Amino acid sequence: MSNKKLAINSLLYSAGNLLPQLAAFLLLPIYLSFLSPSDYGILNSVQIVGSVLTIIFTLAIDKAIFRLYFDFNNEKSKKDFLGTVFIAILSSVVLITSILFIFPGILGSIYKNITFYPYISLSIIASSLATLTVVPRSIYFVKEDAKSYVTMILSEFFLRNLFIYIFVVYFLKGVEGYLYGQVIGSLILAPIFIYITSKQVNFTFVRSYLKSALKYSIPMLPTLISVWVITAIDRVFIERYFDTSDVGIYSLGYKIAMLVTVITGSFYKAYNPFYFKIATTVIKERALTQLKKTNTVYVLIVIISTSTVSLFSKEILYIFFSPEYFESYKIVSIVSLAFGISALLGIFNLAIYQEKKTLYIMYINIIAAFINVALNFIFISKYGVLGAAWASFFSYLVVGILSYYYAKKCFYASFNYQIVNWLLLILVTLNIFYYYFELDFWTGIISKIFFINITLMFIWFSFKESIQNIIKNN
């Protein structure tokens, strides 16, 4: 691939992944003006069931396409492999979905106040239909067809949200309408995705290909399940100890805090190839020195992003959401710290990936998942939704400490602790001040913007060359 095509594809992939996230966030205030905290709690609870079902349906076998596709030397064997993966996923979806509907108590017993019909059942159907996009998306990705990849993502997002809007806003059908919107949007697209898949695969089943794919994907499952536990199990505990309104308040705070990962994720994706290029092609001592500078830039961006989301959480809720959701700002302040630590893990994980010690990451996430369950069990019963937020924070803190420990054994480039510590001290002080001292709306927002801009100018003039190098190389 030429450098020009690589640049264009990178831009398209970034846009395809980022635009739906931003659009979903912008649509959220509209939907929540028609959904009470209890409604949103029900919706978020069934959505996390759907997210784990996606992992179970596919067994992460789609991840094997990214690596094993290039092991086949001719077009027929590649199409046979893709067809085998598609048939395996489709068979898994049909089998598991059938079992879940025959025995509704399997998932129906998870929640105290959320019934299998209509909520969980609709989530199962929506998740089942969503798997039809897995193989064609993966094919477009390995064939470097970024335009088709992005078109598929955006068309799926648009059509689903068109029907969600119709059912929630126009017909006032609430949570049930939201889920029906997802299902109908996916149903309309299903024949198109099947047609696209049929043009790219041979509908044949080769047992040896499936065995190779599962051998590659199965070791990923503990990590994927562990990450799901860390990021989603708290809603189950909140619903069982309290009610769906508490889940709704917590979920909105969690969603806003996720802006940290949206902001830092874009830079991290650009930093990945830059890091590995330097780590692989430059003498180790020189590479570590150079990467220490760029690591510092990344850490500072993480700190500023985390602080900004936390600082403006009250204003975001005041402007975009109804007063009944305002208490979510307390969740944002804590969970944004958790996501800040999660983003910081990026430089630790890069050091581990460079040495190909990926088992370390699996061990870390499994340990953190058990700790997260224990903390949720203890904290939520005593402190409610704030307990769930602190459980997330301490879980990510454990992941951070363990990741740092293992990264030190690998290609660890460190960062400038002096600058980072000073910035951290300043921004933490600001956050504490604005959390406990109430200012009028305009005084608060203008002063926060002023301080954040001063901080951004400091970062730019201190690390201008390093930032430009990352942009130039990506």
Protein Blocks (a to p, Z undefined) as FASTA:
>chain_A
ZZklmmmmmmmmmmmmmmmmmmmmmmmmmmmmmpcfklmmmmmmmmmmmmmmmmmmnnom
mmmmmmmmmmpcbfklmmmmmmmmmmmmmmmmmmmmmmmmmmmmlmmmmpmklcfblklm
mmmmmmmmmmmmmmmmmmmmmnopaklmmmmmmmmmmmmmmmmmmmmmmnonmjmlmmmm
mmmmmmmmmmmmmmmmmmmpccdddfklmmmmmmmmmmmmmmmmmmmmmmmmmmmmmmmm
mcmklmmmmmmmmmmmmmmmmmmmmmmmmmmmmmmmmmmmpcfklmmmmmmmmmmmmmmm
mmmmmmmmmmmmmmmmmmmpcfklmmmmmmmmmmmmmmmmmmmmmmmmmmmmmnopaklm
mmmmmmmmmmmmmmmmmmmmmnommlmmmmmmmmmmmmmmmmmmmmmmmccebjafklmm
mmmmmmmmmmmmmmmpccdfklmmmmmmmmmmmmmmmmmmmmmmmmmmmmmmZZ
